[in-house]
């Protein structure tokens, strides 16, 4: 599915993990299967940082910066793991 965001147009996908039955998300841009090196970010979900911009962590900043780098490169992959780290004590 096409997903236009601040940094450009990405493709949104998901996959199921048979170990925990969770659906994890992927965002990719460009041709990531052409055999060349590709930027990859594995990001653990952080509700407060990613969604609300919490200043108790830098998760949202890391996510945004990763998407910016992928957009600048014109190709790359973000794997968004649906496993809340909750490093801020929730």
N, C-alpha and C positions, 0 to 999 in steps of 0.2 A: 504494500500500500504506500502510495506517495505521501510524504509528510513534509510540507514546507515549514521550516523553522527560521529563526533569526539568522542562522549561518548558511542557509541555502536549502536545497531540496534533498531530502534523504528518503530512503526506503525503509519502512517500518516492517519488522517481521517478529515472529515469536517461535519459541520451541518449548516443548515439554521435557521436563527432567523426570525420568522414571524413578529416581532415588527419592525425591520429595514431592512428586506430583505438582510442582509449581510450574507456571508458565513464565519463562524469562523472555525478555525483549531484545531485539537487535535493531540497530540503526546503521545503515550503510550508505555510502555514497560512491559512485563510480564503479568501475570494474575491479572487484577485489579477488577475482579468480583467474587472473591472467598470468600467474606464475611469478610475478614480481613482488618484492617486499611491500608490505602494506601496514599502515598504522592501525594498531588495535588497542582499544581501551576496554578493560574489564572493570565494570563499575558496580558496586553493591548499592542497592537502593537505600536512600536516606530521605525519608519523608520530610523531615524538618529542614535539611540543607538543600535538597534538590527542588522542593516545591515552595517552601516558605522563605528560603534565603537566610536560615538561621546563622547567626554569627558565632555560635558555639562550635561550629565545625566549618571546614572548607570544602565539603562534599559538592555543594552546588557549583562552587568556583572551579573545582577540578572537572566536573562534568561539562561545564560551559567551555572551559579551555580546551578540553579534548575534542569537542565538536568543532570548535574554531580551527584547531590544527588540521582536523580531517578535511574541513571545507577548504582551507588554504592549499592543502595537498591535492584536493580534487577527488580523492578516493580514500576510503578507510572504513573501519568497522568499530562500532561500539556495542559491547555486550552488556546489557543491563540486567544484573541478577536480582531477582525479587527476594532478597534476603536482607531484611532490615538489620543494619549493623547496630543501631541504637547505642552508639558510643557516647551519647549525651545523657544517658541515664533514664530513658523512658521505660 
